[in-house]
Amino acid sequence: MRVTVVGAGIIGLSCAVRLARSGQDVTVLTAHQLADTASMAAGGLIYPRFAEPADRCAGWTAASVAEFGRLAGQAGTGVRLLPGRLLRREERPVPEWADAVGGITRHTGLDGPWLDALAFAPPLVDTMTYLEWLAGAAAAAGVRTVYRELTSLEQARPGADLVVNAAGLGARELVPDPAVYPARGQVVHLRDPGLTEWVVDEDAFSYVLPHGGHVVCGGTEEAGEAALEPDERTTAGILDRCRALVPALDGAEVLRTRVGLRPARPEVRLEREGEVIHCYGHGGMGITLSWGCADEVAALAAES
């Protein structure tokens, strides 16, 4: 079957790999080079933060954790398993996705503003390395990539038996779906001083994610904002928050600042509509949900 995947971010490439490995003839249509995708700015921590629908997202997360677990430590993937702590300032139960990430240990009686910490060791993905590996895996599976701007999904239909809409933020115009909106995220990369765990202050939306050569420090989530230029005051605020969270970052060299537009939606849309499979609206959870969603897309494609 000839399948056209619209979008070459983390979701589109994951779907393309799964489809091609199942024997489909896959072409990816994209207007963007890999380096320009929102996925490149992601921190890469695998956990479904407030993702909806929660039950389906937990299942997709579990599938992704299993796949990333197989990739962890393999040369060139940028994936490893690393322990860390999710700090919380408000009383909340252990989330229902706890089992999906391999189990969580809860610690109470913390110092500072935090009421508890959830400790677990999920996959942590260096997105810059991983996306290059994933694009290579797609090419090795026979996936072709065509760079072309689309103004509607109908333009992807000629020559295809099935279209997979993994257009991310582009789905707002291509479907069109006004429920999709940008959620601007800015991060700062510091040179890694040798950190051995990640730390997230969930309620302050601050995070420190070490990848060996660099540390991703974040972040922001600005709903409706679409500016791609880094903001210097935002950078200063991120550095202040992250150095307070992890004092070992004091004096670490600033390497770069990145901005990405998360393709947000009240909930992920993954469903088949005739000869189109929609898979978009993942917000900041694209990497976390990627392999689980790709598995479901491949299953829906097989229903043809």
C-alpha positions in Angstrom: 0.0 0.0 0.0 1.2 3.5 -0.8 1.2 5.7 2.3 2.0 9.4 2.4 2.9 10.7 5.8 2.5 14.5 6.2 5.0 15.8 8.6 8.6 14.9 9.5 8.8 15.6 13.2 9.1 13.0 15.9 5.5 11.7 15.2 5.7 11.6 11.4 9.1 9.9 11.3 8.0 7.3 14.0 4.9 6.5 12.0 6.9 6.3 8.8 9.3 3.8 10.3 6.6 1.6 11.7 4.6 1.6 8.4 7.7 0.9 6.3 8.8 -1.9 8.5 5.4 -3.5 8.2 5.8 -3.6 4.4 4.1 -0.4 3.3 5.5 1.9 0.6 6.0 5.1 2.5 6.7 8.7 1.4 7.1 11.6 3.9 5.9 15.0 2.7 7.4 18.0 4.7 8.1 21.6 4.2 10.8 21.7 6.9 14.3 20.4 7.3 14.8 18.2 10.3 16.8 20.8 12.1 13.8 23.2 11.9 11.2 20.9 13.5 9.8 21.6 16.9 11.0 18.2 18.0 14.6 19.5 17.9 13.9 21.9 20.8 12.4 19.2 23.1 14.0 18.3 26.4 13.5 14.5 25.8 12.2 13.3 29.2 9.8 10.5 28.7 6.7 11.0 30.9 3.1 12.1 29.9 2.7 15.4 31.7 -1.0 16.2 31.9 -1.6 14.6 28.5 -5.2 13.8 27.4 -7.0 11.5 26.9 -5.2 10.2 30.0 -6.0 6.5 29.6 -4.9 6.3 25.9 -1.8 8.4 26.7 -0.8 6.0 29.4 -1.0 3.1 27.0 1.0 5.0 24.3 3.6 6.0 26.9 4.1 2.4 28.0 4.7 1.3 24.4 7.2 4.2 23.9 9.0 3.4 27.2 9.4 -0.2 26.0 10.8 0.9 22.6 13.1 3.5 24.1 14.3 1.0 26.6 15.4 -1.3 23.8 17.2 1.7 22.2 18.9 2.9 25.4 22.6 2.6 25.2 22.7 1.7 21.5 25.4 3.8 19.8 24.1 6.8 17.9 20.5 6.8 19.3 21.0 9.4 22.0 18.8 7.4 24.4 19.7 6.3 27.9 17.9 5.5 31.1 18.6 8.0 33.9 17.1 8.4 37.4 15.6 11.6 38.5 13.0 13.4 40.6 9.7 15.1 39.8 9.2 17.7 42.5 5.7 18.8 43.4 4.5 21.9 45.3 0.8 20.8 45.6 -0.7 17.7 47.0 -1.7 15.3 44.2 -1.9 11.5 44.1 0.6 9.4 42.3 -0.4 9.8 38.6 -2.1 7.0 36.7 0.7 6.8 34.3 3.1 5.7 37.0 3.1 2.1 35.8 3.7 3.2 32.2 7.1 4.6 33.1 8.2 1.5 35.0 7.0 2.4 38.4 7.5 5.4 40.8 8.7 5.8 44.3 7.2 8.6 46.3 9.3 10.6 48.8 7.7 13.0 51.3 9.1 15.4 54.0 11.2 17.4 51.6 12.9 20.7 52.3 11.9 23.9 50.5 8.6 24.6 48.8 8.0 21.0 47.7 5.6 18.6 49.3 6.9 15.4 47.7 9.1 14.0 45.0 8.3 11.2 42.6 11.5 9.2 41.8 11.8 7.1 38.7 14.3 6.2 35.9 12.6 6.7 32.5 14.3 7.0 29.1 15.9 10.4 28.5 16.4 11.3 24.9 18.9 13.7 23.4 16.6 14.8 20.7 19.3 16.3 18.4 21.1 13.0 18.2 17.9 10.8 18.3 16.1 12.6 15.4 19.1 12.2 13.2 19.2 8.5 14.1 15.4 8.2 13.5 15.6 9.9 10.1 18.4 7.4 9.2 16.2 4.5 10.4 13.4 5.7 8.2 15.7 6.0 5.1 17.1 2.5 5.8 13.5 1.1 5.9 12.9 2.6 2.4 11.1 5.7 3.4 11.4 8.5 0.8 11.3 12.2 1.9 9.8 14.9 -0.4 10.1 18.6 0.6 7.0 20.4 -0.4 4.7 23.0 1.0 1.0 21.9 1.4 -2.0 24.1 1.8 -4.5 21.2 2.4 -4.4 17.5 3.1 -6.1 16.9 -0.3 -2.8 17.8 -2.0 -1.2 14.8 -0.3 -3.8 12.4 -1.8 -2.7 11.9 -5.4 -0.7 8.7 -5.7 -1.5 7.6 -2.2 -3.8 4.8 -1.0 -3.6 6.3 2.6 -2.6 9.6 4.1 -1.2 9.9 7.7 -1.7 13.4 9.0 1.2 14.0 11.4 1.5 17.6 10.6 1.7 18.9 14.2 1.0 22.6 14.3 0.4 22.5 10.6 -2.9 20.6 11.2 -4.5 23.8 12.2 -4.6 24.9 8.6 -4.3 21.7 6.7 -7.3 19.9 8.2 -8.4 22.6 9.2 -8.6 22.2 13.0 -8.9 25.5 15.0 -8.4 23.5 18.2 -4.7 23.3 17.4 -2.6 26.2 18.7 1.1 26.9 19.3 2.5 26.7 22.8 5.9 28.4 22.7 8.8 26.8 24.5 12.2 28.2 25.2 15.1 26.3 26.6 18.8 27.0 27.3 21.6 24.5 26.7 24.5 24.5 29.2 27.7 22.4 29.2 27.0 19.4 31.3 29.2 19.5 34.5 28.7 15.8 35.0 25.1 15.6 36.4 23.9 12.1 37.2 20.2 12.7 37.5 17.5 14.9 36.0 15.3 17.2 38.1 11.9 18.7 37.3 10.0 21.2 39.4 6.6 20.4 37.9 4.6 23.3 39.3 7.2 26.0 38.5 7.8 24.4 35.0 11.5 24.3 35.6 13.6 21.4 34.5 17.2 20.3 34.3 17.8 17.4 31.8 21.5 16.3 31.4 22.5 14.6 28.2 26.2 14.1 28.8 27.6 16.8 26.5 24.9 19.4 27.3 22.1 20.0 29.8 18.7 21.2 28.6 17.4 23.8 31.0 13.8 25.0 30.8 11.4 26.2 30.3 8.4 28.1 29.2 4.9 27.1 27.9 3.4 30.2 26.3 0.0 29.3 24.9 -0.8 31.1 21.7 2.7 32.6 21.3 4.5 31.8 18.0 7.7 34.0 18.1 10.7 31.8 17.2 13.3 34.4 18.3 14.8 33.7 21.7 13.9 36.3 24.4 16.9 37.4 26.5 14.8 38.1 29.6 13.3 34.6 29.4 16.8 33.1 29.0 17.9 34.9 32.2 14.8 33.7 34.1 15.4 30.1 33.0 19.0 30.2 34.1 18.1 31.7 37.5 15.5 29.0 38.2 17.6 26.1 37.0 20.7 27.2 38.9 18.6 27.5 42.1 17.2 24.1 41.4 20.6 22.5 40.7 23.5 24.6 42.1 26.1 22.5 40.3 25.1 24.5 37.2 26.6 27.7 38.6 29.4 28.7 36.2 28.4 26.1 33.5 29.0 27.5 30.0 25.9 28.6 28.0 26.0 26.8 24.7 22.9 27.8 22.9 19.2 28.9 23.2 16.4 27.1 21.4 12.8 27.9 20.8 10.1 25.5 19.6 6.4 25.7 19.0 4.6 22.8 20.6 1.5 21.6 18.6 -1.0 21.9 21.4 -4.6 20.7 21.5 -7.0 20.0 24.3 -6.4 16.3 23.6 -4.4 14.2 21.1 -6.3 13.3 18.0 -5.6 9.8 16.7 -8.3 8.3 14.6 -9.0 7.1 11.1 -11.3 9.1 8.9 -11.8 7.3 5.6 -8.4 7.1 3.8 -6.8 9.6 6.3 -5.4 8.7 9.7 -5.1 11.8 11.9 -2.3 11.7 14.5 -1.6 15.2 15.9 -2.1 17.5 18.8 0.6 16.0 21.1 1.7 19.3 22.5 5.0 18.8 24.5 4.4 15.0 24.7 5.4 14.1 21.1 8.5 12.1 22.1 6.8 10.5 25.1 3.8 9.3 23.0 5.7 8.7 19.7 6.1 4.9 19.5 2.8 4.1 21.0 1.0 6.4 18.6 3.0 5.0 15.7 2.0 1.4 16.7 -1.7 2.5 16.6 -1.3 4.2 13.3 0.2 1.1 11.8 -2.7 -1.0 13.2 -5.2 1.4 11.7 -3.4 1.3 8.3 -3.6 -2.5 8.4 -7.4 -2.2 8.4 -7.4 -1.2 4.7 
